[in-house]
Amino acid sequence: MLGPHDLVLCSGTLRHASLRAKVEAAAAARFAGVSLWLEDVDGARASGLSSADVRALLADHGLAVAELDPLLSWLGSGSLGDDAAPGADAMLGRSEEEFFAVAAAIGGTVINCPHPFPGAVDVDRAAEAFAALCERAAEHGLGCAIEFLPWTGIPDAATAAEIARRAGSANGGIM
């Protein structure tokens, strides 16, 4: 289990490296964990690794899965922000069910939930969506964290914290 002082390698840092290369780099640098993108899992499976093989790879290198990253669709249609292009939902990536399945098969306790588009986000609507996601994630023993990014509709810690506060979910917070 990861603690508050453990270092975690963000998978996006080595975006195009294989999962094996990310794991080896994290272990060599003495990280305690890695974030896991579903694309990492896809690539590992395409190379012939099973979920058990991925778990063993992580364990053999002394690493835990810190979070599953990034669930971009948590706000759903109609909440993408003022500057989102029509049809942007098609670009949002993977479903929460896929995240739940990877967590069950490989590990992870937190789903990272950034908002991928610029423009204002309705904080009340975002809080409702986040609370609903947290409720569904809790059924799988998972927490959810809002990641704030300065170029998005959740640009800062204050906005992310307000969404999490209004959601009022015990398993929800900010990254």
C-alpha positions in Angstrom: 0.0 0.0 0.0 1.2 3.4 -0.9 1.8 6.1 1.7 1.8 9.9 1.7 5.6 10.1 1.2 5.8 7.5 -1.6 6.9 8.6 -5.0 4.7 7.6 -8.0 5.7 7.7 -11.7 2.9 9.3 -13.8 2.5 7.1 -16.8 2.0 10.1 -19.0 5.6 11.1 -18.2 6.8 8.3 -20.4 3.7 8.4 -22.6 4.8 6.3 -25.5 6.9 3.8 -23.6 5.7 0.2 -23.1 4.3 -0.8 -19.7 7.4 -2.9 -19.1 9.7 0.1 -19.8 7.7 2.3 -17.5 7.8 -0.3 -14.7 11.5 -0.8 -15.1 12.2 2.9 -15.1 10.0 3.4 -12.0 11.8 0.6 -10.2 15.2 1.8 -11.2 14.4 5.3 -9.9 13.0 3.8 -6.6 9.5 4.9 -7.1 6.9 3.0 -5.0 4.1 3.1 -7.6 3.0 4.0 -11.1 -0.1 5.4 -12.5 -1.7 3.1 -15.1 -3.3 4.3 -18.3 -5.7 1.9 -19.9 -3.6 2.2 -23.0 -0.7 0.7 -21.0 -2.8 -2.3 -20.3 -4.0 -2.5 -23.9 -0.3 -2.5 -25.1 0.7 -5.1 -22.5 -2.2 -7.4 -23.5 -1.3 -6.9 -27.2 2.2 -8.0 -26.5 0.9 -11.2 -25.0 0.7 -10.4 -21.3 -2.3 -11.4 -19.3 -3.7 -9.4 -16.3 -1.9 -11.9 -14.1 1.4 -11.2 -16.0 0.9 -7.5 -15.5 0.3 -8.0 -11.8 3.4 -10.1 -11.5 5.5 -7.6 -13.5 4.5 -4.9 -11.0 5.0 -7.1 -8.0 8.4 -8.3 -9.2 9.5 -4.7 -9.4 8.0 -3.8 -6.0 5.5 -1.4 -7.5 1.8 -0.7 -6.7 -0.7 0.9 -9.0 -1.3 4.3 -7.6 -4.2 5.3 -9.8 -5.9 4.6 -13.1 -5.6 7.5 -15.4 -7.5 9.4 -17.1 -11.2 9.0 -17.0 -12.2 11.9 -19.3 -15.9 11.1 -19.7 -17.1 11.6 -16.1 -18.9 14.9 -16.8 -20.8 13.3 -19.7 -22.5 14.9 -22.6 -23.5 18.5 -22.3 -20.9 19.4 -19.6 -17.8 19.7 -21.7 -17.3 23.4 -21.3 -18.1 26.4 -23.5 -15.2 25.8 -26.0 -15.8 22.1 -26.7 -16.4 21.2 -30.3 -19.6 19.5 -31.4 -19.1 15.7 -31.2 -16.4 16.0 -28.6 -17.8 13.1 -26.7 -16.4 10.8 -29.3 -12.9 11.9 -28.2 -13.4 11.3 -24.5 -11.9 7.9 -24.4 -12.7 5.0 -22.2 -15.8 4.2 -20.1 -15.8 4.0 -16.4 -16.7 0.3 -16.7 -13.4 -0.3 -18.4 -11.6 1.4 -15.5 -13.6 -0.7 -13.0 -12.6 -3.9 -14.9 -8.9 -2.9 -15.0 -8.9 -2.1 -11.3 -10.4 -5.5 -10.6 -8.0 -7.4 -12.9 -4.7 -5.5 -12.2 -5.1 -3.2 -9.3 -5.5 0.4 -8.4 -7.6 2.2 -5.8 -8.2 5.6 -7.3 -9.5 6.8 -10.7 -8.1 10.1 -11.9 -10.8 12.3 -13.3 -9.5 15.4 -15.2 -11.7 17.5 -17.4 -10.1 17.7 -20.9 -11.6 20.9 -22.3 -11.2 24.7 -21.8 -14.2 26.9 -20.9 -16.4 27.3 -17.9 -17.7 24.2 -16.1 -20.9 24.5 -14.1 -19.7 23.6 -10.6 -23.0 22.3 -9.4 -23.5 20.0 -12.4 -19.9 18.8 -12.0 -20.4 18.1 -8.4 -23.5 16.0 -9.2 -21.6 14.1 -11.9 -18.7 13.5 -9.6 -20.9 12.4 -6.7 -22.6 9.9 -9.0 -19.3 8.6 -10.3 -18.0 8.2 -6.7 -21.1 6.2 -5.8 -20.6 3.9 -8.7 -16.8 3.6 -8.0 -17.5 2.8 -4.3 -19.4 -0.3 -5.4 -16.0 -1.5 -6.8 -14.0 -0.4 -3.8 -12.5 2.6 -5.7 -12.0 6.3 -5.0 -12.1 9.1 -7.4 -9.8 12.2 -7.7 -10.5 15.4 -9.7 -7.3 16.5 -11.4 -7.2 20.3 -12.1 -5.3 21.5 -15.1 -4.9 25.2 -15.9 -6.0 25.0 -19.5 -9.3 23.3 -18.7 -12.7 24.1 -17.2 -11.3 23.0 -13.8 -8.2 25.2 -13.8 -7.2 25.2 -10.2 -7.2 23.5 -6.8 -10.0 25.8 -5.5 -12.4 24.8 -8.3 -11.6 21.1 -7.9 -11.9 21.3 -4.2 -15.3 23.1 -4.4 -16.6 20.4 -6.8 -15.4 17.6 -4.4 -16.8 19.5 -1.4 -20.2 19.9 -3.0 -20.2 16.2 -4.1 -19.7 15.2 -0.5 -18.5 11.7 -1.3 -16.3 10.0 1.2 -14.3 8.3 -1.6 -13.9 11.5 -3.6 -11.2 14.2 -3.5 -8.7 16.1 -5.6 -5.4 15.0 -7.2 
